[in-house]
Amino acid sequence: MRTAVRLSPIAVLLSAALLAGCGGTVLDDVKTEDAVQANLEESFERQIDAVDCPSDQEVEAGATFECSVRFSDGEEATATLRIKNEDADVDLIGLKANE
């Protein structure tokens, strides 16, 4: 039986780089994935095999998006992130185990 992994009310702040594209400014998905992985491994003291975030997430303050997380034990979860500002500061606001 899997249990949901929940974060404390204090959100984890991530700094994600920006990439300017033809359609506007988007988050650098690779840097975002690396930041999510490092923060979750430190917070939960668990090894993570992969984090997959959307490659076309536009930077819009207040917008939320989801990234897939795969722990080394095979458990999978969905991380919910919120873009705080135009500088692409991102809060990790939730983590829920996939059923």
C-alpha positions as CSV (number, residue, x, y, z in Angstrom):
1,M,0.0,0.0,0.0
2,R,1.4,3.4,-1.0
3,T,0.9,6.5,1.1
4,A,0.8,10.0,-0.2
5,V,3.9,12.0,0.3
6,R,3.0,15.4,1.6
7,L,5.1,18.6,2.1
8,S,4.9,20.8,5.2
9,P,3.1,24.1,4.7
10,I,6.5,25.7,4.1
11,A,7.1,25.5,0.4
12,V,10.4,24.7,-1.0
13,L,11.8,27.6,-3.1
14,L,13.4,26.7,-6.4
15,S,15.2,28.9,-8.8
16,A,14.6,27.9,-12.3
17,A,16.4,29.5,-15.2
18,L,14.6,31.2,-18.0
19,L,14.8,30.5,-21.7
20,A,13.6,33.1,-24.2
21,G,11.8,31.5,-27.1
22,C,9.8,32.6,-30.1
23,G,6.5,32.2,-28.1
24,G,7.8,34.0,-25.0
25,T,9.8,33.2,-21.9
26,V,9.7,29.6,-20.7
27,L,11.2,27.7,-17.8
28,D,14.4,25.8,-18.4
29,D,12.9,22.3,-17.8
30,V,16.3,20.6,-17.3
31,K,17.3,23.1,-14.6
32,T,13.9,22.9,-13.0
33,E,14.1,19.1,-12.9
34,D,17.5,19.2,-11.4
35,A,16.4,21.6,-8.7
36,V,13.2,19.6,-7.9
37,Q,15.3,16.4,-7.6
38,A,17.9,17.9,-5.4
39,N,15.3,19.5,-3.1
40,L,13.2,16.4,-2.8
41,E,16.2,14.1,-2.1
42,E,17.4,16.4,0.6
43,S,13.9,16.9,2.1
44,F,12.9,13.3,2.1
45,E,16.3,11.6,2.3
46,R,15.3,9.3,-0.6
47,Q,17.0,8.7,-3.9
48,I,15.2,9.9,-7.0
49,D,15.9,8.3,-10.4
50,A,14.1,10.9,-12.6
51,V,12.1,14.1,-12.6
52,D,10.2,15.1,-15.8
53,C,8.8,18.6,-16.1
54,P,7.1,20.1,-19.2
55,S,9.5,21.7,-21.6
56,D,7.1,24.4,-22.7
57,Q,6.0,25.9,-19.4
58,E,5.7,29.7,-19.9
59,V,6.7,32.0,-17.1
60,E,3.6,33.5,-15.7
61,A,3.4,34.5,-12.0
62,G,0.9,32.4,-10.2
63,A,0.7,29.6,-12.8
64,T,1.0,26.1,-11.6
65,F,2.3,23.0,-13.4
66,E,3.2,19.4,-12.6
67,C,6.3,17.3,-12.9
68,S,6.5,13.5,-12.7
69,V,8.9,12.1,-10.0
70,R,10.2,8.5,-10.0
71,F,11.9,7.4,-6.8
72,S,14.7,4.7,-6.9
73,D,12.4,2.2,-5.2
74,G,9.9,2.5,-8.2
75,E,7.4,4.7,-6.4
76,E,6.1,7.4,-8.7
77,A,4.6,10.8,-7.6
78,T,3.4,14.1,-9.0
79,A,5.0,17.3,-7.9
80,T,3.0,20.5,-8.2
81,L,4.9,23.7,-8.6
82,R,3.8,27.3,-8.7
83,I,5.7,30.1,-10.5
84,K,6.1,33.0,-8.0
85,N,7.3,35.8,-10.3
86,E,8.7,36.8,-13.6
87,D,12.2,35.8,-12.4
88,A,11.0,32.2,-12.5
89,D,11.3,31.6,-8.8
90,V,9.2,28.4,-8.2
91,D,7.6,27.0,-5.1
92,L,7.1,23.3,-4.7
93,I,3.5,23.3,-3.3
94,G,2.6,19.6,-3.3
95,L,3.8,16.1,-3.8
96,K,1.3,13.3,-4.2
97,A,2.1,9.6,-4.7
98,N,0.6,8.1,-7.9
99,E,-1.7,5.2,-7.3
